[in-house]
Amino acid sequence: MPRLYQAAPSVIPAATRTSPATPRTTFAVLAAAAAAFALMQSLLTPVLPTIQRDLHTTTGTVTWVLTAWLLAASVATPLMGRIADIIGKDRTLLVALGAIALGCLIAALAPSIGVLIAARVLQGLGAAVFPVSFGIIRDEFPPDRVASAIGTMAAVIATGSGIGIVLAGPIVGFLDWRWLFWIPMAVVTLVTVAAWRIVPASPVRSPGRVNIVSAVLLAGWLVALLLPLSKGAVWGWSSGRTLILFGLALVLLAAWLVAELRSAEPLIDMRMMRLPTVWATNLSALLFGAAMFGVFAFLPQLIQIPTISGYGFGATVTGAGLLMAPMLVAMAIFGSLSGPLTRWVSNKAQLLWGSAMGTLSCLTLALAHDEKWTVVLAAAIFGVGLGLIYSSMVNLIVQSVPRHQTGAASGMNTNIRTIGASIGTAVVSAVVTAHPGAHGLPAESGYTMSFLILAGAAAAAFAVALLVPAPVVEPVAANFMATA
C-alpha cells in the first residue's frame, strides 16, 4: 500500500538564517504580499466594460483578462509550491512577487487585448505567494500559533480580494484603468524589497524534482475545458471544435490524475485526498470558488448596466464599488472573527453557515436585483459567508494533516478553489454572452440564470460540507494578531 505522506524534509540549521525578523514582522510582510496578489483578483472586475471599449474587443474576450489569470494561478500554485520546497520559500516568494510586478508593467503598457491577457498570465505566476506564505508561517511560528496565523492570513486574502472592487472606481475616475497596474506594481516592488530584507531563509527544504509532465497536463485540461466553456455560445455547443475540446479535456484530466497518483513527487498529492476532511473541504472549495468569483466578476457588471436596459442601475465604476463595499466590510469582519469564533462554533459549522449564506445571497441576486438595497443586502450576506469560509477551510485542512504537510495541503486548497473560480467565471461569461438583449447589452435573463447557477454551486458546497467529519476536539483558536 503506498504511503500517504512522504518523509519529513531535511532541516537546514538555524545558523544559516541571518535575518533578525520576528514572527510579527515576518507575518506583516507575508500579509502585505498576499494582500497585494489578492487585490489583483478583483481590481479589474468592475472595469472590464471600460477595458472592453478602450481595447475594442468583445465581452467574451475581455473576460479572459480574468480567466487567463485564474488559469495561470491554477497551474502556478502547485508548480511554484514544489519549486519552493526545493530552492527555498523565501527565494520563491521573491520570484512570485517579481512576476507580479513585471506582469503589471506589461499590462500597464499593453496596446491590445492579447498583450493584456499575456500580462495577466504572467501575473498569475504570483499565485505562489499564497502557498509559500502558508509554508513560511509553518516554518517560522510555534506550532500552537500556526492555525491561528493561517486563519488570519486567510482573512487578509479574503479582504484583499474584495478591496479591489472598491478601489477600482476612484483610481479609474481620477486617473485611468492602466493605473490599476501602475499602482500595484509600485506597491509590489516595495513589498519585494521588504521580503528580501525581512523574510528569513527557509530552514526546511525538500530535495527532488519538479513534475513538468503533471504541470503540462494540468494546464492542458484546464485550457481544453475553459476555452469551449467561454466560446461555446459563439461556436455552438454542438459544434465540432466545442465537442472535441470537451473530449480532450476529459482525456487530459484522466491522464493528469493517473500521472499524479503514480508520481513519487506529485504537484497535487492526490493520496492526501483520501483523508475525509481534506477531500470534502477541497471539493467544497472548488464549488464555492466558482460561486465566489462569479459574484466578484459579474455583480459589478450588473450594477453598471445602463438603465435603458430596464434592469441595470447605470452606476459608474465608483458607484458599483460603493454598492459592493458592504460585502467587503462584512468579509473583513467575519474573516477576522472566524478564528476566535471556533471557541463556540466549529470550523465545520462555519463552513456550512458560509455556504448557506452564499446560496441565499446568489438566489437573492438572481430573483430580486431590481432595487439597490436588495443588491447591497445580498452582497453583505455573501461577504459574511465568504469571511467564514476562507478561514474555516484553511483551518480544517491544517488540523487534518501532519505538520510538515501543512504548506502543501493549504496550497492544494487554494489551488482547487482557484480552479473552481476559473470554471465559474468561464461558465457565467458564456451564459451572459449567450443572452443578448436590446441596445447591444446583455439580456436580464442571462444574469438571472448566471446567479441561479452560482446559487446551485454554493448549495452543492453546503451539501459536500455536510460530509466533513465532525471534530473530535475543536481547538481554541486565539486571535493571532493579538498574541503575536
C-alpha positions as CSV (number, residue, x, y, z in Angstrom):
1,M,0.0,0.0,0.0
2,P,1.5,3.4,-1.0
3,R,2.4,5.8,1.8
4,L,0.0,8.7,2.4
5,Y,2.9,11.1,3.0
6,Q,6.5,11.4,2.1
7,A,9.1,11.5,4.7
8,A,9.6,14.8,6.5
9,P,12.0,17.1,4.7
10,S,15.5,17.9,5.8
11,V,16.1,20.8,8.1
12,I,18.8,23.4,7.5
13,P,20.5,24.6,10.7
14,A,19.1,27.8,12.1
15,A,22.5,29.4,11.8
16,T,22.0,29.8,8.1
17,R,19.2,32.3,8.7
18,T,20.7,35.7,9.1
19,S,17.5,37.8,9.2
20,P,16.7,39.4,12.6
21,A,13.0,39.1,11.7
22,T,10.4,38.4,14.4
23,P,7.2,36.5,13.8
24,R,5.3,39.7,13.8
25,T,7.4,41.4,11.1
26,T,7.6,38.3,9.0
27,F,3.8,38.0,9.2
28,A,3.4,41.7,8.3
29,V,5.5,41.2,5.1
30,L,3.7,38.0,4.1
31,A,0.3,39.6,4.7
32,A,1.3,42.6,2.5
33,A,2.4,40.2,-0.2
34,A,-0.7,38.1,0.0
35,A,-3.0,41.2,0.0
36,A,-1.2,42.6,-3.0
37,F,-1.8,39.5,-5.0
38,A,-5.4,39.1,-3.7
39,L,-6.0,42.6,-4.8
40,M,-5.3,41.6,-8.4
41,Q,-8.2,39.1,-8.2
42,S,-10.8,41.8,-8.1
43,L,-9.2,45.1,-9.0
44,L,-10.2,44.7,-12.7
45,T,-13.7,43.1,-12.3
46,P,-15.6,46.5,-12.2
47,V,-13.7,48.0,-15.1
48,L,-14.0,45.1,-17.7
49,P,-16.6,47.1,-19.7
50,T,-14.2,50.1,-19.7
51,I,-11.3,47.9,-20.9
52,Q,-13.5,46.3,-23.5
53,R,-14.4,49.7,-25.0
54,D,-10.8,51.0,-24.8
55,L,-9.2,48.0,-26.5
56,H,-12.1,47.4,-28.9
57,T,-12.9,43.8,-28.0
58,T,-15.9,41.7,-27.1
59,T,-17.4,40.8,-23.8
60,G,-16.4,37.1,-24.2
61,T,-12.8,38.1,-25.0
62,V,-12.3,40.7,-22.3
63,T,-13.5,38.1,-19.7
64,W,-10.3,36.2,-20.5
65,V,-8.4,39.0,-18.6
66,L,-9.8,37.2,-15.5
67,T,-9.9,33.7,-16.9
68,A,-6.3,33.7,-18.1
69,W,-5.1,35.0,-14.7
70,L,-7.0,32.3,-12.9
71,L,-5.8,29.6,-15.3
72,A,-2.2,30.6,-14.7
73,A,-2.7,30.8,-11.0
74,S,-4.2,27.3,-11.0
75,V,-1.1,25.9,-12.6
76,A,1.5,28.1,-10.8
77,T,0.2,27.4,-7.3
78,P,1.3,23.8,-7.1
79,L,4.2,24.2,-9.5
80,M,5.8,27.1,-7.7
81,G,4.9,25.5,-4.4
82,R,7.1,22.5,-5.3
83,I,9.9,24.8,-6.5
84,A,9.7,26.5,-3.1
85,D,10.3,23.2,-1.4
86,I,13.4,22.7,-3.4
87,I,15.1,26.1,-3.6
88,G,13.6,27.7,-0.5
89,K,10.3,29.5,0.2
90,D,12.0,32.9,0.7
91,R,13.5,32.8,-2.8
92,T,10.3,31.6,-4.4
93,L,8.4,34.4,-2.7
94,L,10.7,36.9,-4.4
95,V,10.3,35.2,-7.8
96,A,6.5,35.3,-7.4
97,L,6.5,39.0,-6.4
98,G,8.8,39.8,-9.3
99,A,6.4,38.0,-11.7
100,I,3.5,40.2,-10.4
101,A,5.5,43.4,-10.8
102,L,6.7,42.5,-14.3
103,G,3.2,41.4,-15.3
104,C,1.8,44.8,-14.0
105,L,4.4,46.7,-16.1
106,I,3.5,44.9,-19.3
107,A,-0.3,45.2,-18.6
108,A,0.0,48.9,-18.0
109,L,1.7,49.4,-21.4
110,A,-0.5,46.8,-23.2
111,P,-1.5,48.1,-26.7
112,S,-4.1,45.3,-27.3
113,I,-6.2,42.8,-25.5
114,G,-3.9,40.0,-26.5
115,V,-0.9,41.6,-24.8
116,L,-3.0,42.4,-21.7
117,I,-4.1,38.7,-21.4
118,A,-0.5,37.6,-21.8
119,A,0.5,40.0,-19.0
120,R,-2.2,38.6,-16.8
121,V,-0.9,35.1,-17.3
122,L,2.5,36.3,-16.1
123,Q,0.8,37.9,-13.0
124,G,-0.9,34.6,-12.3
125,L,2.5,33.1,-11.6
126,G,2.5,35.2,-8.5
127,A,-0.2,32.8,-7.1
128,A,2.8,31.1,-5.4
129,V,2.6,33.9,-2.8
130,F,-0.3,32.0,-1.1
131,P,1.2,28.5,-0.5
132,V,4.6,29.9,0.1
133,S,3.3,32.3,2.8
134,F,1.5,29.4,4.5
135,G,4.7,27.4,4.3
136,I,6.8,30.2,5.8
137,I,4.2,30.5,8.6
138,R,4.5,26.8,9.3
139,D,8.3,27.0,9.4
140,E,8.7,30.2,11.5
141,F,5.9,30.1,14.0
142,P,5.4,28.0,17.1
143,P,3.1,25.0,16.5
144,D,0.4,26.4,18.7
145,R,0.2,29.6,16.7
146,V,0.2,28.1,13.2
147,A,-3.5,27.5,12.8
148,S,-4.4,31.0,14.1
149,A,-1.8,32.7,11.9
150,I,-3.0,30.9,8.9
151,G,-6.6,31.8,9.7
152,T,-5.6,35.4,10.0
153,M,-3.8,35.2,6.7
154,A,-6.9,33.7,5.1
155,A,-8.9,36.7,6.3
156,V,-6.3,39.1,4.8
157,I,-6.6,37.3,1.5
158,A,-10.3,37.4,1.6
159,T,-10.3,41.1,2.4
160,G,-7.7,41.9,-0.2
161,S,-9.9,40.1,-2.8
162,G,-12.7,42.5,-2.0
163,I,-10.9,45.8,-1.6
164,G,-10.1,45.9,-5.3
165,I,-13.7,46.2,-6.2
166,V,-14.0,49.4,-4.1
167,L,-10.6,50.9,-5.1
168,A,-11.1,50.4,-8.9
169,G,-13.6,53.2,-9.2
170,P,-11.7,56.1,-7.7
171,I,-8.5,55.0,-9.5
172,V,-10.2,54.9,-12.9
173,G,-12.2,58.0,-12.2
174,F,-9.2,60.2,-11.3
175,L,-6.6,58.5,-13.4
176,D,-7.1,55.7,-16.0
177,W,-7.6,52.0,-16.0
178,R,-3.9,51.5,-16.7
179,W,-3.2,52.8,-13.2
180,L,-4.8,49.7,-11.9
181,F,-1.4,48.2,-12.9
182,W,1.0,51.0,-12.2
183,I,0.0,51.4,-8.6
184,P,0.1,47.7,-7.7
185,M,3.5,47.5,-9.5
186,A,4.9,50.2,-7.2
187,V,3.4,48.5,-4.1
188,V,4.6,45.0,-5.0
189,T,8.1,46.4,-5.7
190,L,8.2,47.8,-2.2
191,V,6.9,44.6,-0.7
192,T,9.6,42.7,-2.7
193,V,12.3,44.8,-1.1
194,A,10.8,44.3,2.3
195,A,10.6,40.5,1.8
196,W,14.2,40.4,0.6
197,R,15.3,42.2,3.8
198,I,13.0,40.6,6.4
199,V,11.7,37.1,5.5
200,P,14.1,34.5,6.8
201,A,15.8,31.9,4.6
202,S,13.9,28.6,4.6
203,P,15.1,26.3,7.3
204,V,13.3,23.4,5.6
205,R,13.9,22.2,2.1
206,S,12.9,19.0,0.3
207,P,15.3,17.7,-2.4
208,G,13.6,16.4,-5.5
209,R,12.5,17.5,-8.9
210,V,9.7,19.5,-10.5
211,N,7.0,17.3,-12.2
212,I,6.8,19.2,-15.5
213,V,4.6,16.5,-17.1
214,S,1.9,17.0,-14.5
215,A,2.1,20.7,-14.9
216,V,1.6,20.5,-18.6
217,L,-1.3,18.1,-18.2
218,L,-2.9,20.3,-15.6
219,A,-2.6,23.3,-17.9
220,G,-3.8,21.3,-20.9
221,W,-7.1,20.0,-19.4
222,L,-7.9,23.4,-17.9
223,V,-7.4,25.2,-21.2
224,A,-9.3,22.5,-23.1
225,L,-12.2,22.9,-20.6
226,L,-12.3,26.7,-20.2
227,L,-12.0,27.6,-23.9
228,P,-15.2,25.9,-25.1
229,L,-17.0,27.0,-21.9
230,S,-16.3,30.6,-22.8
231,K,-16.7,30.3,-26.5
232,G,-19.4,27.7,-26.8
233,A,-22.1,30.3,-27.2
234,V,-20.3,31.7,-30.3
235,W,-19.1,28.4,-31.7
236,G,-22.2,26.5,-31.0
237,W,-22.5,24.0,-28.1
238,S,-22.8,21.1,-30.6
239,S,-20.1,22.3,-33.0
240,G,-17.2,20.0,-33.7
241,R,-14.5,22.1,-32.1
242,T,-16.6,22.5,-28.9
243,L,-17.2,18.8,-28.5
244,I,-13.6,17.9,-29.5
245,L,-12.2,20.3,-26.8
246,F,-14.5,18.9,-24.1
247,G,-13.5,15.4,-25.0
248,L,-9.8,16.4,-25.0
249,A,-10.4,18.0,-21.5
250,L,-11.7,14.7,-20.2
251,V,-8.8,12.7,-21.7
252,L,-6.2,15.1,-20.3
253,L,-7.9,15.2,-16.9
254,A,-7.7,11.4,-16.7
255,A,-4.1,11.4,-17.8
256,W,-3.3,14.1,-15.2
257,L,-4.9,12.1,-12.4
258,V,-3.1,9.0,-13.4
259,A,0.2,10.9,-13.6
260,E,-0.3,12.4,-10.2
261,L,-1.2,9.2,-8.5
262,R,1.8,7.4,-10.0
263,S,4.3,10.1,-9.3
264,A,6.6,10.0,-6.3
265,E,6.6,13.8,-6.4
266,P,3.2,14.9,-7.5
267,L,2.2,18.6,-7.9
268,I,-1.0,17.9,-6.0
269,D,-0.8,15.0,-3.7
270,M,-4.0,13.0,-4.5
271,R,-3.1,10.5,-1.8
272,M,-3.7,13.2,0.7
273,M,-7.3,13.5,-0.7
274,R,-8.1,10.1,0.9
275,L,-8.5,11.9,4.2
276,P,-12.2,12.6,4.6
277,T,-11.8,16.1,5.9
278,V,-9.3,17.0,3.1
279,W,-11.3,15.8,0.1
280,A,-14.7,17.1,1.4
281,T,-13.2,20.5,2.3
282,N,-11.4,20.8,-1.1
283,L,-14.5,19.8,-3.1
284,S,-16.4,22.5,-1.2
285,A,-13.6,24.9,-2.1
286,L,-13.9,24.0,-5.8
287,L,-17.7,24.6,-5.7
288,F,-17.7,27.8,-3.6
289,G,-14.7,29.1,-5.6
290,A,-16.9,29.1,-8.6
291,A,-19.7,31.0,-6.8
292,M,-17.3,33.4,-5.2
293,F,-15.5,34.6,-8.3
294,G,-18.7,34.5,-10.3
295,V,-20.1,37.1,-7.9
296,F,-16.9,39.1,-7.9
297,A,-16.7,39.3,-11.7
298,F,-20.3,39.8,-12.7
299,L,-22.2,41.6,-9.9
300,P,-20.3,44.9,-10.6
301,Q,-21.1,44.5,-14.3
302,L,-24.8,44.0,-13.5
303,I,-24.8,47.2,-11.4
304,Q,-23.2,49.2,-14.2
305,I,-25.7,48.1,-16.9
306,P,-27.4,51.3,-18.2
307,T,-30.9,51.9,-17.0
308,I,-32.1,51.8,-20.6
309,S,-31.8,48.1,-20.4
310,G,-34.7,48.0,-18.0
311,Y,-32.9,46.3,-15.1
312,G,-29.4,47.9,-14.6
313,F,-28.6,50.8,-12.3
314,G,-26.3,52.7,-14.7
315,A,-23.8,53.1,-11.9
316,T,-20.3,54.3,-12.5
317,V,-17.3,52.2,-11.6
318,T,-17.0,54.1,-8.4
319,G,-20.7,53.7,-7.7
320,A,-20.5,50.0,-8.3
321,G,-17.7,49.8,-5.8
322,L,-19.6,51.7,-3.2
323,L,-22.6,49.3,-3.6
324,M,-20.2,46.4,-3.1
325,A,-18.5,48.0,-0.1
326,P,-20.8,46.3,2.5
327,M,-19.6,42.9,1.2
328,L,-16.0,43.9,1.8
329,V,-16.7,45.2,5.3
330,A,-18.6,42.0,6.2
331,M,-15.9,39.8,4.7
332,A,-13.2,41.6,6.7
333,I,-15.1,41.5,10.0
334,F,-16.2,37.9,9.9
335,G,-12.9,36.7,8.4
336,S,-11.1,38.2,11.4
337,L,-13.7,36.7,13.8
338,S,-13.6,33.2,12.3
339,G,-10.7,32.1,14.4
340,P,-11.9,33.3,17.8
341,L,-15.4,32.0,16.9
342,T,-14.1,28.4,17.0
343,R,-14.4,28.6,20.8
344,W,-18.2,28.3,20.2
345,V,-18.7,27.4,16.5
346,S,-16.7,24.7,14.9
347,N,-14.9,25.2,11.6
348,K,-17.3,22.7,10.0
349,A,-20.3,24.7,11.2
350,Q,-18.7,27.9,9.9
351,L,-18.2,26.2,6.5
352,L,-21.8,25.2,6.5
353,W,-23.1,28.6,7.5
354,G,-20.9,30.3,4.9
355,S,-22.1,28.1,2.1
356,A,-25.7,28.6,3.2
357,M,-25.3,32.4,3.2
358,G,-23.6,32.2,-0.2
359,T,-26.6,30.3,-1.6
360,L,-29.1,32.7,-0.1
361,S,-27.1,35.7,-1.5
362,C,-26.9,34.3,-5.0
363,L,-30.6,33.4,-5.0
364,T,-31.5,37.0,-4.0
365,L,-29.3,38.4,-6.7
366,A,-31.0,36.1,-9.3
367,L,-34.6,36.8,-8.3
368,A,-34.6,40.3,-6.6
369,H,-32.0,42.5,-8.2
370,D,-34.3,45.4,-9.2
371,E,-33.6,47.5,-6.1
372,K,-30.3,48.8,-4.9
373,W,-31.0,47.9,-1.3
374,T,-31.6,44.2,-2.1
375,V,-28.3,44.1,-4.1
376,V,-26.4,45.7,-1.2
377,L,-28.0,43.3,1.3
378,A,-27.3,40.3,-0.8
379,A,-23.7,41.4,-1.2
380,A,-23.3,41.9,2.5
381,I,-24.7,38.4,3.2
382,F,-22.3,37.0,0.7
383,G,-19.4,38.8,2.4
384,V,-20.3,37.3,5.8
385,G,-20.3,33.8,4.3
386,L,-17.1,34.3,2.4
387,G,-15.3,35.6,5.6
388,L,-16.3,32.5,7.5
389,I,-15.5,30.1,4.7
390,Y,-12.0,31.4,3.9
391,S,-10.6,30.8,7.4
392,S,-12.6,27.7,8.2
393,M,-11.5,25.9,5.1
394,V,-7.8,26.5,5.8
395,N,-8.1,25.6,9.4
396,L,-9.9,22.4,8.6
397,I,-7.1,21.4,6.3
398,V,-4.3,22.4,8.6
399,Q,-5.9,20.4,11.5
400,S,-6.2,17.3,9.4
401,V,-2.7,16.7,8.1
402,P,0.8,16.3,9.7
403,R,2.7,19.5,10.5
404,H,5.2,19.0,7.7
405,Q,2.3,18.7,5.2
406,T,0.6,22.0,6.2
407,G,2.0,24.1,3.4
408,A,1.3,21.6,0.7
409,A,-2.2,20.9,2.0
410,S,-3.2,24.6,2.3
411,G,-1.7,25.3,-1.0
412,M,-3.8,22.5,-2.5
413,N,-6.9,24.0,-1.1
414,T,-6.0,27.4,-2.6
415,N,-5.3,25.8,-5.9
416,I,-8.5,23.9,-6.1
417,R,-10.5,27.0,-5.1
418,T,-8.8,28.9,-7.9
419,I,-9.6,26.1,-10.4
420,G,-13.3,26.4,-9.3
421,A,-13.1,30.2,-9.8
422,S,-11.8,29.9,-13.3
423,I,-14.5,27.4,-14.2
424,G,-17.2,29.6,-12.6
425,T,-16.0,32.7,-14.4
426,A,-16.0,30.9,-17.8
427,V,-19.5,29.4,-17.2
428,V,-21.1,32.7,-16.2
429,S,-19.4,34.6,-19.1
430,A,-20.8,32.0,-21.5
431,V,-24.3,32.3,-20.1
432,V,-24.3,36.1,-20.1
433,T,-22.9,36.5,-23.6
434,A,-25.4,33.8,-24.9
435,H,-28.3,36.0,-23.9
436,P,-28.0,39.2,-26.0
437,G,-30.6,41.9,-25.3
438,A,-31.6,45.3,-26.8
439,H,-29.2,48.1,-27.4
440,G,-26.3,45.7,-27.6
441,L,-26.5,44.9,-23.9
442,P,-26.8,41.5,-22.3
443,A,-30.4,40.4,-21.5
444,E,-31.5,40.3,-17.9
445,S,-32.2,36.6,-18.3
446,G,-28.5,36.0,-18.7
447,Y,-27.7,37.4,-15.3
448,T,-30.7,35.7,-13.7
449,M,-29.6,32.4,-15.0
450,S,-26.0,33.0,-14.0
451,F,-26.8,33.8,-10.4
452,L,-29.1,30.8,-10.2
453,I,-26.1,28.6,-11.4
454,L,-23.9,30.2,-8.8
455,A,-26.5,29.6,-6.1
456,G,-26.5,26.0,-7.2
457,A,-22.7,25.8,-6.8
458,A,-22.9,27.3,-3.3
459,A,-25.7,24.9,-2.4
460,A,-23.6,22.0,-3.6
461,A,-20.7,23.3,-1.5
462,F,-23.1,23.2,1.5
463,A,-24.1,19.6,0.7
464,V,-20.5,18.5,0.4
465,A,-19.6,20.3,3.7
466,L,-22.0,18.1,5.5
467,L,-19.6,15.2,4.7
468,V,-16.8,16.8,6.6
469,P,-16.3,14.7,9.8
470,A,-17.3,16.3,13.0
471,P,-14.3,17.4,15.1
472,V,-13.4,15.2,18.0
473,V,-11.9,18.1,19.9
474,E,-12.3,21.6,18.4
475,P,-9.1,23.6,19.4
476,V,-9.4,27.0,20.9
477,A,-8.1,29.5,18.3
478,A,-6.8,32.7,19.7
479,N,-6.6,35.8,17.6
480,F,-3.1,35.8,16.2
481,M,-2.7,39.5,15.7
482,A,-3.5,40.0,19.4
483,T,-0.9,37.5,20.6
484,A,1.9,37.7,18.1
